[in-house]
Amino acid sequence: ASLEFDMKKYDKAAAHYWMYGMYYPANEQAPFALDTAARIHVLRKEWKRALEIWRTLRKRQGRDGIAIDAGVSEAVLRLQLGKVTEARSVLRELLSRTSGAQSAALLYWIMRTAESDSARAVWCDSLVSAYPRSFYAAVAREGEDSLLSRERAAGDGRRLEAIADSARRRIASYDTMRA
């Protein structure tokens, strides 16, 4: 599947990642395979198929990082498609299965899907008090526009580089299935 992806045969790659994840659910690489299949569908703007795969992965009740990240991606896609209630439901389900840095991301997106300004403020306070130095707390405090503006980017270069390094380490830890 990874070779097909490298050769830009995305339909076949997505199908093979999906098959691996579905037919070998006990394998530790299965969540990665399903998440990769869903992300290929997002790349191709096949929203419905991506949501189906992520929902399958979430229903397996995985507590590993890949399953939680996939659930957050599912919720964010639902939010972008205007399905706010569904997104909120997915995020709240995932919150009970997370700890650490992933909880900051979940709190941020729950805040973004809150049903009222008062609920949004409560979730924001929870995020900022529990994870004050996280990227998501900074975005909640300062807003996306101010945090990522050009003026701030010059002064925050080290912080953004640290975030990029963290992302590169995370990606490197997900070994691709090349066999």
N, C-alpha and C positions, 0 to 999 in steps of 0.2 A: 504494500500500500504506500509506503513512504517513497519507493522508487517511482511509482506511478504519479505521486504528487510532484516529485522533482521533475518529471517529464511533462507536467501540466496536464495530465489526464485526470482532472479533478473528479469527474463522475465516477470513474473506476476506483480512484483512491478513496472517495467517501464511502462507496459501497463496500470495499474491502475492510476499511476501518470499522464500519458499522457491523459487518458480519463477524469480525474478530471479537468485538465487544459484546455482541449478543450471544454468540455461540460458546464463548469461554468466560462467562460472568465471574467465575471464581478466580480467574487469573488476575494478578495485580496490575497488569497492563490494560485490562478491559476498560476501566474508567477513562484512561488516556485515549484509547481507541475511539470510544463513543464521543468523547469531547472533541477530538480532532475531526471526526465525521461531521459533527454539528457545526464546527467552525468553518469547514469547507462549504457547507450549505449556506452559511451566513455570507461567506466570500462571494458566493454565486447568487446572493439575494433570494435564497429559497427559505424564507422565514418559517413557513409552516413545518417543513421537514426538520429544520434545526430545532424548533421548539419541541417537536415530538421526541427527538433523540434526547434532548436535555431533560425532558420530563421523565423519560424512561430511566435515565441515569439517576435523577433525583429520587425516584420512587424506590430505587434499590437501597436507599437509606445510607449511602456511603458517607463516612466521616472523614475520608482522606481529603487532602487539599484540592485535588483535581475535581472531585465530585462537588465540593463546596464552590469552587471557582466556576464550575459549569452551571451550578444553580444560580449564582449571582449573574452570570451572563444571560441565562434564561430570563431572569427577572428584568434585567435592564432592557433586553430586546422586547419583552412584553410591554414595558413602560414606553419605549420608543414607538411601539405600535398602537399606543393609546389604551392599553389594557391595564390601567393603573391598579384596579382592585385585584386582578390576578397576580400582578407583580408583587404587590404588598403581601398577598397570601403566601407566595413562594418564599419571599424573604423572611417572613416571620417563622415559617416552618424550618428554614435553614438556621436561624439564630440559635435554636436549642442544640444544634449539632456542632457549633463552632467554638473556638477559643482563640485568643491571641489576635494577631493582626487581621485575620479574616473577619473577626467580629467588628472591627472598625469599618471595613467596607460594607458589611451588612447594615450596621447602624446608619451609615451615611445614606444608603439607598432606601432604607425604611423611612428615614427622615424625608427624602425626596418624594416618597409616595404617600406621605401622611395625609389623612383626610381633612385636616384643618390646620390653621396656623398655630393654634395652641399645642396640638399634637406634634407638629413639626418642631416647635420650640423645645418640647420635652425630649424628643429624640435627639435633637442637636445638643442639648445639655448633657444627655447621657453619653453621647459620643465624645464631646470635648472633655468631660470629666474622667471618663474611663481611659481614653487614648489621646491625651493632650498633645503629644508630639508626633502623631501619625499624619500622614499625607491627607487623609480624609478629614481629620479635625481641622487642619489648616484650610482646606477648601470650604468646610462648613463655616469657619470663622470669617474668612476673607472673601469668599466667593470665587468661583472659577475664573472669572474675567481678571480680577486683580491678582490672583495667585499666578496665573500663566501669562500675564502681560509682559511686554518687552522690557519695560522699566524695571520690573521686579526680577526678570530673568537674569539680568546682569548681576544683581546682588545675591541671587539665590542659586548661582551656578553650581556651587558645591552640593547643595541639598538636592537639586535635580539630578546631578551626576550620581549621587548616592542612590537615588531612586532607580536610575537607569542601571547601575551596577547590580542592585538587588534583583531587578527584573531579568537581567542577563544570567545571574546565578540560578534563578528559579527555572528559567527556560533550559539551561544546561542540565539541571537536575532531572528533567523529564527526558530520559533517554528514548530516542525514537526506535521503533521496531524496524530494523533493517534486515532482519533475517528472513 
